[in-house]
Amino acid sequence: MHGLSIDRFITDNHHRFGTAVGPDDTYLSFLPYAHVFEQLNCCSALMAGARIGCYAGEPLKLLDDMQLLKPTVRSLQKSSDDS
């Protein structure tokens, strides 16, 4: 057992980034789902009630996907309007 639970991951991210992910947020999934970090991000987003959008799979069109989905969360770090 590694001692890392999904609840702990969500709590740690909340404290690290100073903001909570919730139902009004959209997460853009772009890592392969076989990647454990992507699995944690997707599970955390689902548990928080956030929407998840998957990119089309073409790296050159990732910006197009971002314009379409308008994600507010990047790897469970909320995007601010100032960036």
N, C-alpha and C positions, 0 to 999 in steps of 0.2 A: 504494500500500500504506500503510495507516494505522499499521502496526507493532503492532497489537493482535491477538494470537492468543488462542484459547480457553484454551490452557494458561497463558498470561500472565494472563488474566482470573481464572482459578481461583486461581493462585498469589497474585496481588494481593489477592483477597478473603480468602484464608486468612490472609495477614499483616495485613490491615486489621482483620478481625474477631477474630483470634486463635483461630479454631476452624476445624476442617475439617468439611466436609459429607461424609457417608458413607452406607452402605447402611441405617442405622437411621433416617435422616431422611426427612421428607416435605415436599415443596415445593408450595405452593398457587399454581398458575398463574392469574393473574386479569387480566393485561394482554392486549390482543389479540396474537395470535402474529405479526402483521405488524410489531409493535414490535421493533426490533433488541435492545433490552434484555431483552425476554422471551425472544427466541431464544437469547441468550447464557445467561440463567438456566436455561432448559430444557436446553440442551446441557451446561452445567456440571453440573447435577443428574444428568443421565443418565450423564455420564462418571464421576461420583462414586458411581454406583450407587444414588442416592436415588430414592424414589418421587415421582411427580408426580401431583397431583390438579388437575383443572380445575374452576373454579367454574361454577355452572349458568348464568351469564350474566345473572342478575337482581341488580343492585347492592343492592337492598333485602334480598336473601337471602344476602348475602356472609357475614354472621355465622353463619347456619345452615350454610353450606358449611364454614366454619372449625370449627364444632363437630363436624361429621361427619368431616372429614378429619384434624383435629388436627395441623396443620402444625407442624413444628419449624424450618422455614426460611422467612424472609421476604426475598425478593430476595437470596438467598444470604448472609443474615446469620442465624445460628442464633438461635433464640428461647431465652431462659433461663427456668427455672422461677420466677425471682424477679420477672419482669415481669408 
